[in-house]
Amino acid sequence: MAFMALMHVIMVLGLPGASAHHAASAASHHSAQAIPMLAVGVSELVLMFFAAAILNRSRIRGSDLLNAR
């Protein structure tokens, strides 16, 4: 998922060597899809952050339960 988010951001930036599979036809088509692709990349990064935070929190709670016994 992190790689996919990174690739969406790279495609929006238009870095050399990044073939945008979402915007393969024309430059105007690329600019029309830049905002949605950036939104997808940012939402993937936010989702990964919250998933990592929830997993970390559940691990801490699990270890606290084991230490309480």
mmCIF file as gemmi writes it, N, C-alpha and C atoms, coordinates in Angstrom:
data_model
loop_
_atom_site.group_PDB
_atom_site.id
_atom_site.type_symbol
_atom_site.label_atom_id
_atom_site.label_alt_id
_atom_site.label_comp_id
_atom_site.label_asym_id
_atom_site.label_entity_id
_atom_site.label_seq_id
_atom_site.pdbx_PDB_ins_code
_atom_site.Cartn_x
_atom_site.Cartn_y
_atom_site.Cartn_z
_atom_site.occupancy
_atom_site.B_iso_or_equiv
_atom_site.pdbx_formal_charge
_atom_site.auth_seq_id
_atom_site.auth_asym_id
_atom_site.pdbx_PDB_model_num
ATOM 1 N N . MET Axp A 1 ? 0.82 -1.188 0 1 0 ? 1 A 1
ATOM 2 C CA . MET Axp A 1 ? 0 0 0 1 0 ? 1 A 1
ATOM 3 C C . MET Axp A 1 ? 0.861 1.248 0 1 0 ? 1 A 1
ATOM 4 N N . ALA Axp A 2 ? 1.974 1.215 0.715 1 0 ? 2 A 1
ATOM 5 C CA . ALA Axp A 2 ? 2.862 2.373 0.745 1 0 ? 2 A 1
ATOM 6 C C . ALA Axp A 2 ? 3.449 2.63 -0.639 1 0 ? 2 A 1
ATOM 7 N N . PHE Axp A 3 ? 3.789 1.565 -1.346 1 0 ? 3 A 1
ATOM 8 C CA . PHE Axp A 3 ? 4.334 1.718 -2.693 1 0 ? 3 A 1
ATOM 9 C C . PHE Axp A 3 ? 3.291 2.32 -3.622 1 0 ? 3 A 1
ATOM 10 N N . MET Axp A 4 ? 2.043 1.896 -3.499 1 0 ? 4 A 1
ATOM 11 C CA . MET Axp A 4 ? 0.989 2.427 -4.349 1 0 ? 4 A 1
ATOM 12 C C . MET Axp A 4 ? 0.769 3.908 -4.066 1 0 ? 4 A 1
ATOM 13 N N . ALA Axp A 5 ? 0.779 4.305 -2.808 1 0 ? 5 A 1
ATOM 14 C CA . ALA Axp A 5 ? 0.623 5.718 -2.467 1 0 ? 5 A 1
ATOM 15 C C . ALA Axp A 5 ? 1.783 6.534 -3.02 1 0 ? 5 A 1
ATOM 16 N N . LEU Axp A 6 ? 2.989 6.001 -2.894 1 0 ? 6 A 1
ATOM 17 C CA . LEU Axp A 6 ? 4.164 6.684 -3.422 1 0 ? 6 A 1
ATOM 18 C C . LEU Axp A 6 ? 4.079 6.83 -4.936 1 0 ? 6 A 1
ATOM 19 N N . MET Axp A 7 ? 3.623 5.796 -5.614 1 0 ? 7 A 1
ATOM 20 C CA . MET Axp A 7 ? 3.508 5.86 -7.076 1 0 ? 7 A 1
ATOM 21 C C . MET Axp A 7 ? 2.449 6.873 -7.513 1 0 ? 7 A 1
ATOM 22 N N . HIS Axp A 8 ? 1.35 6.991 -6.782 1 0 ? 8 A 1
ATOM 23 C CA . HIS Axp A 8 ? 0.349 7.998 -7.131 1 0 ? 8 A 1
ATOM 24 C C . HIS Axp A 8 ? 0.928 9.399 -7 1 0 ? 8 A 1
ATOM 25 N N . VAL Axp A 9 ? 1.683 9.646 -5.954 1 0 ? 9 A 1
ATOM 26 C CA . VAL Axp A 9 ? 2.293 10.965 -5.776 1 0 ? 9 A 1
ATOM 27 C C . VAL Axp A 9 ? 3.33 11.222 -6.86 1 0 ? 9 A 1
ATOM 28 N N . ILE Axp A 10 ? 4.126 10.212 -7.214 1 0 ? 10 A 1
ATOM 29 C CA . ILE Axp A 10 ? 5.123 10.371 -8.278 1 0 ? 10 A 1
ATOM 30 C C . ILE Axp A 10 ? 4.445 10.666 -9.607 1 0 ? 10 A 1
ATOM 31 N N . MET Axp A 11 ? 3.345 9.988 -9.893 1 0 ? 11 A 1
ATOM 32 C CA . MET Axp A 11 ? 2.638 10.235 -11.15 1 0 ? 11 A 1
ATOM 33 C C . MET Axp A 11 ? 2.061 11.645 -11.201 1 0 ? 11 A 1
ATOM 34 N N . VAL Axp A 12 ? 1.602 12.164 -10.066 1 0 ? 12 A 1
ATOM 35 C CA . VAL Axp A 12 ? 1.071 13.526 -10.039 1 0 ? 12 A 1
ATOM 36 C C . VAL Axp A 12 ? 2.187 14.52 -10.301 1 0 ? 12 A 1
ATOM 37 N N . LEU Axp A 13 ? 3.354 14.266 -9.714 1 0 ? 13 A 1
ATOM 38 C CA . LEU Axp A 13 ? 4.479 15.173 -9.924 1 0 ? 13 A 1
ATOM 39 C C . LEU Axp A 13 ? 5.033 15.096 -11.337 1 0 ? 13 A 1
ATOM 40 N N . GLY Axp A 14 ? 4.772 13.994 -12.029 1 0 ? 14 A 1
ATOM 41 C CA . GLY Axp A 14 ? 5.243 13.845 -13.398 1 0 ? 14 A 1
ATOM 42 C C . GLY Axp A 14 ? 6.733 13.641 -13.5 1 0 ? 14 A 1
ATOM 43 N N . LEU Axp A 15 ? 7.302 12.917 -12.571 1 0 ? 15 A 1
ATOM 44 C CA . LEU Axp A 15 ? 8.736 12.674 -12.595 1 0 ? 15 A 1
ATOM 45 C C . LEU Axp A 15 ? 9.102 11.806 -13.789 1 0 ? 15 A 1
ATOM 46 N N . PRO Axp A 16 ? 10.299 12.015 -14.352 1 0 ? 16 A 1
ATOM 47 C CA . PRO Axp A 16 ? 10.704 11.213 -15.514 1 0 ? 16 A 1
ATOM 48 C C . PRO Axp A 16 ? 10.764 9.728 -15.184 1 0 ? 16 A 1
ATOM 49 N N . GLY Axp A 17 ? 10.302 8.921 -16.122 1 0 ? 17 A 1
ATOM 50 C CA . GLY Axp A 17 ? 10.322 7.485 -15.93 1 0 ? 17 A 1
ATOM 51 C C . GLY Axp A 17 ? 9.081 6.939 -15.265 1 0 ? 17 A 1
ATOM 52 N N . ALA Axp A 18 ? 8.207 7.812 -14.789 1 0 ? 18 A 1
ATOM 53 C CA . ALA Axp A 18 ? 6.969 7.364 -14.148 1 0 ? 18 A 1
ATOM 54 C C . ALA Axp A 18 ? 5.865 7.381 -15.188 1 0 ? 18 A 1
ATOM 55 N N . SER Axp A 19 ? 5.562 6.227 -15.73 1 0 ? 19 A 1
ATOM 56 C CA . SER Axp A 19 ? 4.487 6.155 -16.718 1 0 ? 19 A 1
ATOM 57 C C . SER Axp A 19 ? 3.167 6.108 -15.991 1 0 ? 19 A 1
ATOM 58 N N . ALA Axp A 20 ? 2.395 7.134 -16.138 1 0 ? 20 A 1
ATOM 59 C CA . ALA Axp A 20 ? 1.129 7.257 -15.42 1 0 ? 20 A 1
ATOM 60 C C . ALA Axp A 20 ? 0.081 6.378 -16.084 1 0 ? 20 A 1
ATOM 61 N N . HIS Axp A 21 ? -0.272 5.293 -15.435 1 0 ? 21 A 1
ATOM 62 C CA . HIS Axp A 21 ? -1.269 4.409 -16.023 1 0 ? 21 A 1
ATOM 63 C C . HIS Axp A 21 ? -2.649 5.033 -15.997 1 0 ? 21 A 1
ATOM 64 N N . HIS Axp A 22 ? -2.875 5.996 -15.103 1 0 ? 22 A 1
ATOM 65 C CA . HIS Axp A 22 ? -4.17 6.662 -15.057 1 0 ? 22 A 1
ATOM 66 C C . HIS Axp A 22 ? -4.293 7.734 -16.123 1 0 ? 22 A 1
ATOM 67 N N . ALA Axp A 23 ? -3.186 8.28 -16.572 1 0 ? 23 A 1
ATOM 68 C CA . ALA Axp A 23 ? -3.211 9.402 -17.508 1 0 ? 23 A 1
ATOM 69 C C . ALA Axp A 23 ? -2.257 9.138 -18.656 1 0 ? 23 A 1
ATOM 70 N N . ALA Axp A 24 ? -2.513 8.098 -19.414 1 0 ? 24 A 1
ATOM 71 C CA . ALA Axp A 24 ? -1.586 7.692 -20.459 1 0 ? 24 A 1
ATOM 72 C C . ALA Axp A 24 ? -1.851 8.361 -21.796 1 0 ? 24 A 1
ATOM 73 N N . SER Axp A 25 ? -2.96 9.06 -21.972 1 0 ? 25 A 1
ATOM 74 C CA . SER Axp A 25 ? -3.294 9.544 -23.304 1 0 ? 25 A 1
ATOM 75 C C . SER Axp A 25 ? -2.676 10.9 -23.632 1 0 ? 25 A 1
ATOM 76 N N . ALA Axp A 26 ? -3.023 11.945 -22.912 1 0 ? 26 A 1
ATOM 77 C CA . ALA Axp A 26 ? -2.554 13.284 -23.273 1 0 ? 26 A 1
ATOM 78 C C . ALA Axp A 26 ? -2.216 14.077 -22.019 1 0 ? 26 A 1
ATOM 79 N N . ALA Axp A 27 ? -1.486 15.166 -22.24 1 0 ? 27 A 1
ATOM 80 C CA . ALA Axp A 27 ? -1.082 16.007 -21.107 1 0 ? 27 A 1
ATOM 81 C C . ALA Axp A 27 ? -2.283 16.661 -20.446 1 0 ? 27 A 1
ATOM 82 N N . SER Axp A 28 ? -3.27 17.078 -21.245 1 0 ? 28 A 1
ATOM 83 C CA . SER Axp A 28 ? -4.461 17.695 -20.651 1 0 ? 28 A 1
ATOM 84 C C . SER Axp A 28 ? -5.231 16.675 -19.817 1 0 ? 28 A 1
ATOM 85 N N . HIS Axp A 29 ? -5.236 15.45 -20.278 1 0 ? 29 A 1
ATOM 86 C CA . HIS Axp A 29 ? -5.886 14.39 -19.51 1 0 ? 29 A 1
ATOM 87 C C . HIS Axp A 29 ? -5.15 14.166 -18.198 1 0 ? 29 A 1
ATOM 88 N N . HIS Axp A 30 ? -3.822 14.278 -18.229 1 0 ? 30 A 1
ATOM 89 C CA . HIS Axp A 30 ? -3.029 14.112 -17.018 1 0 ? 30 A 1
ATOM 90 C C . HIS Axp A 30 ? -3.367 15.203 -16.01 1 0 ? 30 A 1
ATOM 91 N N . SER Axp A 31 ? -3.444 16.442 -16.447 1 0 ? 31 A 1
ATOM 92 C CA . SER Axp A 31 ? -3.745 17.523 -15.506 1 0 ? 31 A 1
ATOM 93 C C . SER Axp A 31 ? -5.165 17.409 -14.965 1 0 ? 31 A 1
ATOM 94 N N . ALA Axp A 32 ? -6.07 16.831 -15.737 1 0 ? 32 A 1
ATOM 95 C CA . ALA Axp A 32 ? -7.436 16.664 -15.261 1 0 ? 32 A 1
ATOM 96 C C . ALA Axp A 32 ? -7.519 15.597 -14.177 1 0 ? 32 A 1
ATOM 97 N N . GLN Axp A 33 ? -6.598 14.635 -14.203 1 0 ? 33 A 1
ATOM 98 C CA . GLN Axp A 33 ? -6.631 13.578 -13.2 1 0 ? 33 A 1
ATOM 99 C C . GLN Axp A 33 ? -5.607 13.768 -12.09 1 0 ? 33 A 1
ATOM 100 N N . ALA Axp A 34 ? -4.865 14.854 -12.122 1 0 ? 34 A 1
ATOM 101 C CA . ALA Axp A 34 ? -3.823 15.07 -11.116 1 0 ? 34 A 1
ATOM 102 C C . ALA Axp A 34 ? -4.412 15.232 -9.718 1 0 ? 34 A 1
ATOM 103 N N . ILE Axp A 35 ? -5.47 16.008 -9.597 1 0 ? 35 A 1
ATOM 104 C CA . ILE Axp A 35 ? -6.062 16.257 -8.277 1 0 ? 35 A 1
ATOM 105 C C . ILE Axp A 35 ? -6.661 14.977 -7.69 1 0 ? 35 A 1
ATOM 106 N N . PRO Axp A 36 ? -7.46 14.218 -8.444 1 0 ? 36 A 1
ATOM 107 C CA . PRO Axp A 36 ? -7.974 12.973 -7.861 1 0 ? 36 A 1
ATOM 108 C C . PRO Axp A 36 ? -6.865 11.985 -7.503 1 0 ? 36 A 1
ATOM 109 N N . MET Axp A 37 ? -5.819 11.917 -8.331 1 0 ? 37 A 1
ATOM 110 C CA . MET Axp A 37 ? -4.729 10.987 -8.044 1 0 ? 37 A 1
ATOM 111 C C . MET Axp A 37 ? -3.963 11.423 -6.788 1 0 ? 37 A 1
ATOM 112 N N . LEU Axp A 38 ? -3.783 12.726 -6.628 1 0 ? 38 A 1
ATOM 113 C CA . LEU Axp A 38 ? -3.144 13.237 -5.42 1 0 ? 38 A 1
ATOM 114 C C . LEU Axp A 38 ? -4.009 12.944 -4.197 1 0 ? 38 A 1
ATOM 115 N N . ALA Axp A 39 ? -5.314 13.081 -4.349 1 0 ? 39 A 1
ATOM 116 C CA . ALA Axp A 39 ? -6.228 12.78 -3.242 1 0 ? 39 A 1
ATOM 117 C C . ALA Axp A 39 ? -6.147 11.304 -2.865 1 0 ? 39 A 1
ATOM 118 N N . VAL Axp A 40 ? -6.044 10.435 -3.864 1 0 ? 40 A 1
ATOM 119 C CA . VAL Axp A 40 ? -5.913 9.004 -3.587 1 0 ? 40 A 1
ATOM 120 C C . VAL Axp A 40 ? -4.615 8.731 -2.836 1 0 ? 40 A 1
ATOM 121 N N . GLY Axp A 41 ? -3.51 9.329 -3.291 1 0 ? 41 A 1
ATOM 122 C CA . GLY Axp A 41 ? -2.221 9.124 -2.63 1 0 ? 41 A 1
ATOM 123 C C . GLY Axp A 41 ? -2.234 9.603 -1.188 1 0 ? 41 A 1
ATOM 124 N N . VAL Axp A 42 ? -2.802 10.78 -0.963 1 0 ? 42 A 1
ATOM 125 C CA . VAL Axp A 42 ? -2.853 11.328 0.399 1 0 ? 42 A 1
ATOM 126 C C . VAL Axp A 42 ? -3.771 10.48 1.283 1 0 ? 42 A 1
ATOM 127 N N . SER Axp A 43 ? -4.918 10.048 0.745 1 0 ? 43 A 1
ATOM 128 C CA . SER Axp A 43 ? -5.811 9.227 1.56 1 0 ? 43 A 1
ATOM 129 C C . SER Axp A 43 ? -5.182 7.874 1.897 1 0 ? 43 A 1
ATOM 130 N N . GLU Axp A 44 ? -4.387 7.32 0.972 1 0 ? 44 A 1
ATOM 131 C CA . GLU Axp A 44 ? -3.688 6.068 1.274 1 0 ? 44 A 1
ATOM 132 C C . GLU Axp A 44 ? -2.668 6.277 2.383 1 0 ? 44 A 1
ATOM 133 N N . LEU Axp A 45 ? -1.95 7.391 2.352 1 0 ? 45 A 1
ATOM 134 C CA . LEU Axp A 45 ? -0.969 7.673 3.407 1 0 ? 45 A 1
ATOM 135 C C . LEU Axp A 45 ? -1.651 7.885 4.757 1 0 ? 45 A 1
ATOM 136 N N . VAL Axp A 46 ? -2.787 8.582 4.768 1 0 ? 46 A 1
ATOM 137 C CA . VAL Axp A 46 ? -3.533 8.798 6.013 1 0 ? 46 A 1
ATOM 138 C C . VAL Axp A 46 ? -4.057 7.469 6.554 1 0 ? 46 A 1
ATOM 139 N N . LEU Axp A 47 ? -4.575 6.628 5.66 1 0 ? 47 A 1
ATOM 140 C CA . LEU Axp A 47 ? -5.064 5.313 6.074 1 0 ? 47 A 1
ATOM 141 C C . LEU Axp A 47 ? -3.942 4.479 6.676 1 0 ? 47 A 1
ATOM 142 N N . MET Axp A 48 ? -2.755 4.511 6.058 1 0 ? 48 A 1
ATOM 143 C CA . MET Axp A 48 ? -1.619 3.753 6.6 1 0 ? 48 A 1
ATOM 144 C C . MET Axp A 48 ? -1.211 4.275 7.975 1 0 ? 48 A 1
ATOM 145 N N . PHE Axp A 49 ? -1.245 5.593 8.152 1 0 ? 49 A 1
ATOM 146 C CA . PHE Axp A 49 ? -0.883 6.171 9.445 1 0 ? 49 A 1
ATOM 147 C C . PHE Axp A 49 ? -1.82 5.689 10.545 1 0 ? 49 A 1
ATOM 148 N N . PHE Axp A 50 ? -3.133 5.757 10.278 1 0 ? 50 A 1
ATOM 149 C CA . PHE Axp A 50 ? -4.089 5.349 11.304 1 0 ? 50 A 1
ATOM 150 C C . PHE Axp A 50 ? -4.054 3.841 11.543 1 0 ? 50 A 1
ATOM 151 N N . ALA Axp A 51 ? -3.814 3.061 10.505 1 0 ? 51 A 1
ATOM 152 C CA . ALA Axp A 51 ? -3.696 1.612 10.692 1 0 ? 51 A 1
ATOM 153 C C . ALA Axp A 51 ? -2.487 1.288 11.568 1 0 ? 51 A 1
ATOM 154 N N . ALA Axp A 52 ? -1.367 1.975 11.328 1 0 ? 52 A 1
ATOM 155 C CA . ALA Axp A 52 ? -0.173 1.752 12.152 1 0 ? 52 A 1
ATOM 156 C C . ALA Axp A 52 ? -0.424 2.184 13.594 1 0 ? 52 A 1
ATOM 157 N N . ALA Axp A 53 ? -1.126 3.3 13.785 1 0 ? 53 A 1
ATOM 158 C CA . ALA Axp A 53 ? -1.415 3.773 15.137 1 0 ? 53 A 1
ATOM 159 C C . ALA Axp A 53 ? -2.319 2.788 15.88 1 0 ? 53 A 1
ATOM 160 N N . ILE Axp A 54 ? -3.321 2.26 15.202 1 0 ? 54 A 1
ATOM 161 C CA . ILE Axp A 54 ? -4.23 1.297 15.836 1 0 ? 54 A 1
ATOM 162 C C . ILE Axp A 54 ? -3.492 0.004 16.172 1 0 ? 54 A 1
ATOM 163 N N . LEU Axp A 55 ? -2.647 -0.475 15.25 1 0 ? 55 A 1
ATOM 164 C CA . LEU Axp A 55 ? -1.875 -1.691 15.54 1 0 ? 55 A 1
ATOM 165 C C . LEU Axp A 55 ? -0.928 -1.483 16.718 1 0 ? 55 A 1
ATOM 166 N N . ASN Axp A 56 ? -0.287 -0.336 16.768 1 0 ? 56 A 1
ATOM 167 C CA . ASN Axp A 56 ? 0.622 -0.044 17.871 1 0 ? 56 A 1
ATOM 168 C C . ASN Axp A 56 ? -0.133 0.009 19.195 1 0 ? 56 A 1
ATOM 169 N N . ARG Axp A 57 ? -1.288 0.631 19.171 1 0 ? 57 A 1
ATOM 170 C CA . ARG Axp A 57 ? -2.085 0.741 20.387 1 0 ? 57 A 1
ATOM 171 C C . ARG Axp A 57 ? -2.559 -0.632 20.862 1 0 ? 57 A 1
ATOM 172 N N . SER Axp A 58 ? -2.952 -1.487 19.916 1 0 ? 58 A 1
ATOM 173 C CA . SER Axp A 58 ? -3.419 -2.819 20.314 1 0 ? 58 A 1
ATOM 174 C C . SER Axp A 58 ? -2.266 -3.667 20.848 1 0 ? 58 A 1
ATOM 175 N N . ARG Axp A 59 ? -1.075 -3.486 20.308 1 0 ? 59 A 1
ATOM 176 C CA . ARG Axp A 59 ? 0.085 -4.216 20.846 1 0 ? 59 A 1
ATOM 177 C C . ARG Axp A 59 ? 0.416 -3.763 22.257 1 0 ? 59 A 1
ATOM 178 N N . ILE Axp A 60 ? 0.334 -2.465 22.495 1 0 ? 60 A 1
ATOM 179 C CA . ILE Axp A 60 ? 0.618 -1.937 23.839 1 0 ? 60 A 1
ATOM 180 C C . ILE Axp A 60 ? -0.414 -2.473 24.829 1 0 ? 60 A 1
ATOM 181 N N . ARG Axp A 61 ? -1.692 -2.464 24.439 1 0 ? 61 A 1
ATOM 182 C CA . ARG Axp A 61 ? -2.731 -2.985 25.328 1 0 ? 61 A 1
ATOM 183 C C . ARG Axp A 61 ? -2.542 -4.464 25.583 1 0 ? 61 A 1
ATOM 184 N N . GLY Axp A 62 ? -2.153 -5.203 24.56 1 0 ? 62 A 1
ATOM 185 C CA . GLY Axp A 62 ? -1.933 -6.639 24.716 1 0 ? 62 A 1
ATOM 186 C C . GLY Axp A 62 ? -0.794 -6.935 25.662 1 0 ? 62 A 1
ATOM 187 N N . SER Axp A 63 ? 0.274 -6.164 25.571 1 0 ? 63 A 1
ATOM 188 C CA . SER Axp A 63 ? 1.405 -6.385 26.47 1 0 ? 63 A 1
ATOM 189 C C . SER Axp A 63 ? 1.063 -5.949 27.89 1 0 ? 63 A 1
ATOM 190 N N . ASP Axp A 64 ? 0.232 -4.917 28.033 1 0 ? 64 A 1
ATOM 191 C CA . ASP Axp A 64 ? -0.2 -4.496 29.363 1 0 ? 64 A 1
ATOM 192 C C . ASP Axp A 64 ? -1.062 -5.572 30.029 1 0 ? 64 A 1
ATOM 193 N N . LEU Axp A 65 ? -1.894 -6.23 29.246 1 0 ? 65 A 1
ATOM 194 C CA . LEU Axp A 65 ? -2.732 -7.291 29.789 1 0 ? 65 A 1
ATOM 195 C C . LEU Axp A 65 ? -1.882 -8.487 30.243 1 0 ? 65 A 1
ATOM 196 N N . LEU Axp A 66 ? -0.847 -8.793 29.48 1 0 ? 66 A 1
ATOM 197 C CA . LEU Axp A 66 ? 0.019 -9.902 29.857 1 0 ? 66 A 1
ATOM 198 C C . LEU Axp A 66 ? 0.831 -9.568 31.11 1 0 ? 66 A 1
ATOM 199 N N . ASN Axp A 67 ? 1.253 -8.317 31.257 1 0 ? 67 A 1
ATOM 200 C CA . ASN Axp A 67 ? 2.042 -7.922 32.433 1 0 ? 67 A 1
ATOM 201 C C . ASN Axp A 67 ? 1.178 -7.813 33.678 1 0 ? 67 A 1
ATOM 202 N N . ALA Axp A 68 ? -0.127 -7.592 33.533 1 0 ? 68 A 1
ATOM 203 C CA . ALA Axp A 68 ? -1.003 -7.434 34.68 1 0 ? 68 A 1
ATOM 204 C C . ALA Axp A 68 ? -1.271 -8.764 35.394 1 0 ? 68 A 1
ATOM 205 N N . ARG Axp A 69 ? -1.074 -9.871 34.704 1 0 ? 69 A 1
ATOM 206 C CA . ARG Axp A 69 ? -1.35 -11.185 35.312 1 0 ? 69 A 1
ATOM 207 C C . ARG Axp A 69 ? -0.32 -11.612 36.274 1 0 ? 69 A 1
